[in-house]
C-alpha cells in the first residue's frame, strides 16, 4: 500500500468515528426529549418544560454537527 492510501484511510476512519457519535447521540436525545415532553403534557409541571427547552438546543446543535460531518464524509467518498 502506498502512503497516500494509508493516510486517506486513516483520515476517513477518523471522520466516520467522529460522525457516528452525532447520530447515536441524536437518537438517544430525541427519545429523552419525547419522554420529558410527555411528562410535561401529563403533569403540567414546569420543571419538565425547562428541561425540554434546554436539551432541545443541545439536540439542534448535535443534529447540525451530524449533518456537517456527513457532508464531509460524502466529499471523502467521492475524493478517495
N, CA, C and O atoms as a GROMACS GRO file, in nm:
protein
  320
    1UNK      N    1   0.083  -0.119   0.000
    1UNK     CA    2   0.000   0.000   0.000
    1UNK      C    3   0.088   0.125   0.000
    1UNK      O    4   0.194   0.129   0.061
    2UNK      N    5   0.040   0.222  -0.068
    2UNK     CA    6   0.112   0.349  -0.072
    2UNK      C    7   0.074   0.434   0.048
    2UNK      O    8  -0.033   0.417   0.107
    3UNK      N    9   0.164   0.526   0.083
    3UNK     CA   10   0.140   0.611   0.199
    3UNK      C   11   0.016   0.697   0.184
    3UNK      O   12  -0.057   0.721   0.280
    4UNK      N   13  -0.009   0.743   0.063
    4UNK     CA   14  -0.126   0.828   0.040
    4UNK      C   15  -0.254   0.750   0.070
    4UNK      O   16  -0.347   0.803   0.131
    5UNK      N   17  -0.258   0.625   0.028
    5UNK     CA   18  -0.376   0.542   0.053
    5UNK      C   19  -0.394   0.514   0.202
    5UNK      O   20  -0.506   0.518   0.253
    6UNK      N   21  -0.286   0.487   0.270
    6UNK     CA   22  -0.294   0.460   0.414
    6UNK      C   23  -0.341   0.584   0.489
    6UNK      O   24  -0.428   0.577   0.576
    7UNK      N   25  -0.282   0.699   0.455
    7UNK     CA   26  -0.323   0.823   0.521
    7UNK      C   27  -0.467   0.860   0.489
    7UNK      O   28  -0.539   0.912   0.576
    8UNK      N   29  -0.512   0.832   0.367
    8UNK     CA   30  -0.651   0.859   0.331
    8UNK      C   31  -0.746   0.771   0.411
    8UNK      O   32  -0.852   0.816   0.456
    9UNK      N   33  -0.708   0.647   0.429
    9UNK     CA   34  -0.793   0.556   0.508
    9UNK      C   35  -0.797   0.597   0.655
    9UNK      O   36  -0.901   0.587   0.719
   10UNK      N   37  -0.685   0.642   0.708
   10UNK     CA   38  -0.683   0.689   0.847
   10UNK      C   39  -0.771   0.812   0.862
   10UNK      O   40  -0.846   0.824   0.959
   11UNK      N   41  -0.762   0.904   0.766
   11UNK     CA   42  -0.844   1.024   0.771
   11UNK      C   43  -0.993   0.989   0.763
   11UNK      O   44  -1.074   1.044   0.837
   12UNK      N   45  -1.028   0.896   0.674
   12UNK     CA   46  -1.168   0.856   0.662
   12UNK      C   47  -1.216   0.785   0.789
   12UNK      O   48  -1.330   0.805   0.831
   13UNK      N   49  -1.131   0.703   0.848
   13UNK     CA   50  -1.169   0.635   0.973
   13UNK      C   51  -1.194   0.735   1.084
   13UNK      O   52  -1.287   0.718   1.163
   14UNK      N   53  -1.113   0.839   1.091
   14UNK     CA   54  -1.134   0.944   1.190
   14UNK      C   55  -1.266   1.016   1.166
   14UNK      O   56  -1.340   1.044   1.260
   15UNK      N   57  -1.295   1.046   1.039
   15UNK     CA   58  -1.419   1.116   1.006
   15UNK      C   59  -1.541   1.032   1.039
   15UNK      O   60  -1.638   1.082   1.096
   16UNK      N   61  -1.537   0.904   1.006
   16UNK     CA   62  -1.650   0.815   1.035
   16UNK      C   63  -1.666   0.798   1.186
   16UNK      O   64  -1.779   0.798   1.237
   17UNK      N   65  -1.556   0.785   1.257
   17UNK     CA   66  -1.564   0.771   1.403
   17UNK      C   67  -1.620   0.897   1.468
   17UNK      O   68  -1.695   0.888   1.565
   18UNK      N   69  -1.585   1.012   1.414
   18UNK     CA   70  -1.637   1.139   1.465
   18UNK      C   71  -1.785   1.152   1.431
   18UNK      O   72  -1.863   1.199   1.514
   19UNK      N   73  -1.823   1.111   1.310
   19UNK     CA   74  -1.962   1.126   1.266
   19UNK      C   75  -2.058   1.037   1.343
   19UNK      O   76  -2.169   1.080   1.375
   20UNK      N   77  -2.020   0.915   1.373
   20UNK     CA   78  -2.113   0.819   1.433
   20UNK      C   79  -2.157   0.862   1.572
   20UNK      O   80  -2.262   0.819   1.620
   21UNK      N   81  -2.079   0.946   1.637
   21UNK     CA   82  -2.119   0.996   1.769
   21UNK      C   83  -2.247   1.080   1.760
   21UNK      O   84  -2.332   1.071   1.848
   22UNK      N   85  -2.259   1.159   1.656
   22UNK     CA   86  -2.372   1.252   1.646
   22UNK      C   87  -2.506   1.183   1.619
   22UNK      O   88  -2.603   1.216   1.686
   23UNK      N   89  -2.516   1.088   1.523
   23UNK     CA   90  -2.645   1.020   1.507
   23UNK      C   91  -2.685   0.939   1.631
   23UNK      O   92  -2.803   0.935   1.667
   24UNK      N   93  -2.588   0.875   1.694
   24UNK     CA   94  -2.620   0.798   1.814
   24UNK      C   95  -2.671   0.888   1.925
   24UNK      O   96  -2.769   0.856   1.992
   25UNK      N   97  -2.605   1.002   1.945
   25UNK     CA   98  -2.648   1.096   2.048
   25UNK      C   99  -2.782   1.158   2.013
   25UNK      O  100  -2.865   1.181   2.101
   26UNK      N  101  -2.805   1.186   1.884
   26UNK     CA  102  -2.933   1.244   1.842
   26UNK      C  103  -3.049   1.148   1.865
   26UNK      O  104  -3.157   1.190   1.909
   27UNK      N  105  -3.029   1.021   1.835
   27UNK     CA  106  -3.136   0.923   1.855
   27UNK      C  107  -3.168   0.909   2.004
   27UNK      O  108  -3.286   0.908   2.042
   28UNK      N  109  -3.066   0.899   2.087
   28UNK     CA  110  -3.090   0.889   2.231
   28UNK      C  111  -3.154   1.014   2.288
   28UNK      O  112  -3.243   1.007   2.372
   29UNK      N  113  -3.108   1.129   2.243
   29UNK     CA  114  -3.160   1.256   2.295
   29UNK      C  115  -3.303   1.281   2.249
   29UNK      O  116  -3.381   1.341   2.322
   30UNK      N  117  -3.338   1.236   2.129
   30UNK     CA  118  -3.476   1.254   2.084
   30UNK      C  119  -3.572   1.171   2.168
   30UNK      O  120  -3.684   1.215   2.197
   31UNK      N  121  -3.531   1.052   2.208
   31UNK     CA  122  -3.613   0.970   2.297
   31UNK      C  123  -3.627   1.036   2.433
   31UNK      O  124  -3.735   1.039   2.491
   32UNK      N  125  -3.517   1.088   2.484
   32UNK     CA  126  -3.516   1.160   2.611
   32UNK      C  127  -3.612   1.280   2.606
   32UNK      O  128  -3.690   1.302   2.699
   33UNK      N  129  -3.606   1.356   2.498
   33UNK     CA  130  -3.693   1.473   2.483
   33UNK      C  131  -3.839   1.432   2.473
   33UNK      O  132  -3.927   1.499   2.528
   34UNK      N  133  -3.866   1.323   2.402
   34UNK     CA  134  -4.004   1.277   2.388
   34UNK      C  135  -4.062   1.237   2.524
   34UNK      O  136  -4.177   1.268   2.554
   35UNK      N  137  -3.983   1.169   2.605
   35UNK     CA  138  -4.030   1.126   2.736
   35UNK      C  139  -4.059   1.246   2.826
   35UNK      O  140  -4.163   1.251   2.892
   36UNK      N  141  -3.968   1.342   2.829
   36UNK     CA  142  -3.990   1.459   2.915
   36UNK      C  143  -4.101   1.549   2.863
   36UNK      O  144  -4.171   1.613   2.942
   37UNK      N  145  -4.118   1.555   2.732
   37UNK     CA  146  -4.231   1.631   2.677
   37UNK      C  147  -4.363   1.565   2.717
   37UNK      O  148  -4.459   1.633   2.753
   38UNK      N  149  -4.367   1.431   2.710
   38UNK     CA  150  -4.488   1.360   2.752
   38UNK      C  151  -4.515   1.380   2.901
   38UNK      O  152  -4.630   1.398   2.942
   39UNK      N  153  -4.410   1.376   2.982
   39UNK     CA  154  -4.428   1.401   3.126
   39UNK      C  155  -4.482   1.541   3.152
   39UNK      O  156  -4.565   1.561   3.240
   40UNK      N  157  -4.434   1.639   3.074
   40UNK     CA  158  -4.485   1.775   3.091
   40UNK      C  159  -4.632   1.784   3.050
   40UNK      O  160  -4.711   1.851   3.116
   41UNK      N  161  -4.668   1.716   2.941
   41UNK     CA  162  -4.808   1.719   2.897
   41UNK      C  163  -4.900   1.652   2.997
   41UNK      O  164  -5.014   1.695   3.016
   42UNK      N  165  -4.852   1.546   3.062
   42UNK     CA  166  -4.935   1.473   3.158
   42UNK      C  167  -4.945   1.548   3.290
   42UNK      O  168  -5.055   1.564   3.345
   43UNK      N  169  -4.831   1.596   3.342
   43UNK     CA  170  -4.830   1.654   3.477
   43UNK      C  171  -4.842   1.806   3.479
   43UNK      O  172  -4.877   1.863   3.583
   44UNK      N  173  -4.815   1.872   3.369
   44UNK     CA  174  -4.812   2.020   3.361
   44UNK      C  175  -4.711   2.081   3.459
   44UNK      O  176  -4.728   2.195   3.502
   45UNK      N  177  -4.608   2.005   3.493
   45UNK     CA  178  -4.503   2.053   3.581
   45UNK      C  179  -4.400   2.129   3.497
   45UNK      O  180  -4.347   2.075   3.400
   46UNK      N  181  -4.372   2.253   3.533
   46UNK     CA  182  -4.283   2.337   3.454
   46UNK      C  183  -4.136   2.292   3.457
   46UNK      O  184  -4.057   2.336   3.374
   47UNK      N  185  -4.100   2.207   3.552
   47UNK     CA  186  -3.963   2.153   3.554
   47UNK      C  187  -3.934   2.077   3.425
   47UNK      O  188  -3.827   2.090   3.366
   48UNK      N  189  -4.031   1.996   3.383
   48UNK     CA  190  -4.013   1.916   3.262
   48UNK      C  191  -4.000   2.005   3.138
   48UNK      O  192  -3.921   1.975   3.049
   49UNK      N  193  -4.077   2.111   3.133
   49UNK     CA  194  -4.070   2.202   3.019
   49UNK      C  195  -3.934   2.273   3.015
   49UNK      O  196  -3.878   2.293   2.907
   50UNK      N  197  -3.882   2.310   3.130
   50UNK     CA  198  -3.749   2.374   3.137
   50UNK      C  199  -3.641   2.278   3.088
   50UNK      O  200  -3.550   2.317   3.016
   51UNK      N  201  -3.652   2.152   3.128
   51UNK     CA  202  -3.556   2.050   3.084
   51UNK      C  203  -3.563   2.034   2.933
   51UNK      O  204  -3.460   2.027   2.866
   52UNK      N  205  -3.684   2.027   2.879
   52UNK     CA  206  -3.701   2.009   2.735
   52UNK      C  207  -3.645   2.128   2.658
   52UNK      O  208  -3.579   2.110   2.556
   53UNK      N  209  -3.671   2.248   2.705
   53UNK     CA  210  -3.621   2.367   2.635
   53UNK      C  211  -3.469   2.372   2.633
   53UNK      O  212  -3.409   2.409   2.532
   54UNK      N  213  -3.405   2.334   2.744
   54UNK     CA  214  -3.259   2.332   2.747
   54UNK      C  215  -3.202   2.227   2.652
   54UNK      O  216  -3.115   2.257   2.570
   55UNK      N  217  -3.252   2.105   2.661
   55UNK     CA  218  -3.196   1.996   2.581
   55UNK      C  219  -3.234   2.004   2.434
   55UNK      O  220  -3.169   1.941   2.351
   56UNK      N  221  -3.338   2.080   2.401
   56UNK     CA  222  -3.372   2.099   2.260
   56UNK      C  223  -3.262   2.177   2.190
   56UNK      O  224  -3.231   2.150   2.073
   57UNK      N  225  -3.202   2.273   2.258
   57UNK     CA  226  -3.090   2.348   2.200
   57UNK      C  227  -2.970   2.257   2.176
   57UNK      O  228  -2.903   2.266   2.073
   58UNK      N  229  -2.943   2.169   2.271
   58UNK     CA  230  -2.833   2.074   2.256
   58UNK      C  231  -2.863   1.977   2.141
   58UNK      O  232  -2.774   1.943   2.063
   59UNK      N  233  -2.989   1.934   2.131
   59UNK     CA  234  -3.029   1.845   2.023
   59UNK      C  235  -3.010   1.911   1.887
   59UNK      O  236  -2.960   1.848   1.794
   60UNK      N  237  -3.049   2.037   1.875
   60UNK     CA  238  -3.034   2.108   1.748
   60UNK      C  239  -2.886   2.121   1.710
   60UNK      O  240  -2.851   2.104   1.593
   61UNK      N  241  -2.802   2.151   1.806
   61UNK     CA  242  -2.658   2.161   1.780
   61UNK      C  243  -2.601   2.027   1.738
   61UNK      O  244  -2.522   2.019   1.643
   62UNK      N  245  -2.640   1.921   1.807
   62UNK     CA  246  -2.592   1.787   1.774
   62UNK      C  247  -2.638   1.744   1.635
   62UNK      O  248  -2.561   1.686   1.558
   63UNK      N  249  -2.764   1.773   1.604
   63UNK     CA  250  -2.816   1.737   1.472
   63UNK      C  251  -2.741   1.813   1.363
   63UNK      O  252  -2.706   1.756   1.260
   64UNK      N  253  -2.718   1.940   1.386
   64UNK     CA  254  -2.644   2.020   1.288
   64UNK      C  255  -2.502   1.971   1.267
   64UNK      O  256  -2.454   1.966   1.154
   65UNK      N  257  -2.434   1.935   1.374
   65UNK     CA  258  -2.298   1.882   1.362
   65UNK      C  259  -2.297   1.748   1.289
   65UNK      O  260  -2.203   1.719   1.214
   66UNK      N  261  -2.401   1.667   1.310
   66UNK     CA  262  -2.411   1.541   1.236
   66UNK      C  263  -2.428   1.564   1.088
   66UNK      O  264  -2.370   1.492   1.006
   67UNK      N  265  -2.506   1.664   1.051
   67UNK     CA  266  -2.525   1.697   0.910
   67UNK      C  267  -2.394   1.745   0.849
   67UNK      O  268  -2.357   1.704   0.738
   68UNK      N  269  -2.324   1.831   0.920
   68UNK     CA  270  -2.197   1.884   0.868
   68UNK      C  271  -2.094   1.772   0.852
   68UNK      O  272  -2.024   1.767   0.751
   69UNK      N  273  -2.084   1.684   0.949
   69UNK     CA  274  -1.986   1.575   0.937
   69UNK      C  275  -2.026   1.477   0.828
   69UNK      O  276  -1.939   1.414   0.767
   70UNK      N  277  -2.156   1.464   0.801
   70UNK     CA  278  -2.199   1.377   0.691
   70UNK      C  279  -2.161   1.437   0.556
   70UNK      O  280  -2.123   1.364   0.465
   71UNK      N  281  -2.170   1.568   0.543
   71UNK     CA  282  -2.130   1.632   0.418
   71UNK      C  283  -1.982   1.610   0.392
   71UNK      O  284  -1.941   1.585   0.279
   72UNK      N  285  -1.901   1.619   0.497
   72UNK     CA  286  -1.757   1.592   0.483
   72UNK      C  287  -1.735   1.449   0.438
   72UNK      O  288  -1.651   1.424   0.352
   73UNK      N  289  -1.810   1.354   0.494
   73UNK     CA  290  -1.796   1.214   0.454
   73UNK      C  291  -1.834   1.195   0.308
   73UNK      O  292  -1.768   1.119   0.237
   74UNK      N  293  -1.938   1.262   0.261
   74UNK     CA  294  -1.979   1.248   0.122
   74UNK      C  295  -1.870   1.297   0.027
   74UNK      O  296  -1.848   1.236  -0.078
   75UNK      N  297  -1.803   1.406   0.062
   75UNK     CA  298  -1.693   1.452  -0.021
   75UNK      C  299  -1.577   1.354  -0.018
   75UNK      O  300  -1.509   1.336  -0.118
   76UNK      N  301  -1.554   1.290   0.094
   76UNK     CA  302  -1.446   1.192   0.101
   76UNK      C  303  -1.480   1.066   0.022
   76UNK      O  304  -1.390   1.002  -0.033
   77UNK      N  305  -1.606   1.030   0.014
   77UNK     CA  306  -1.645   0.916  -0.069
   77UNK      C  307  -1.608   0.944  -0.215
   77UNK      O  308  -1.559   0.855  -0.285
   78UNK      N  309  -1.632   1.065  -0.259
   78UNK     CA  310  -1.604   1.098  -0.398
   78UNK      C  311  -1.457   1.124  -0.426
   78UNK      O  312  -1.411   1.106  -0.538
   79UNK      N  313  -1.382   1.166  -0.325
   79UNK     CA  314  -1.243   1.204  -0.346
   79UNK      C  315  -1.146   1.087  -0.332
   79UNK      O  316  -1.036   1.092  -0.386
   80UNK      N  317  -1.185   0.982  -0.260
   80UNK     CA  318  -1.090   0.872  -0.238
   80UNK      C  319  -1.097   0.769  -0.346
   80UNK      O  320  -1.024   0.670  -0.341
   0.00000   0.00000   0.00000
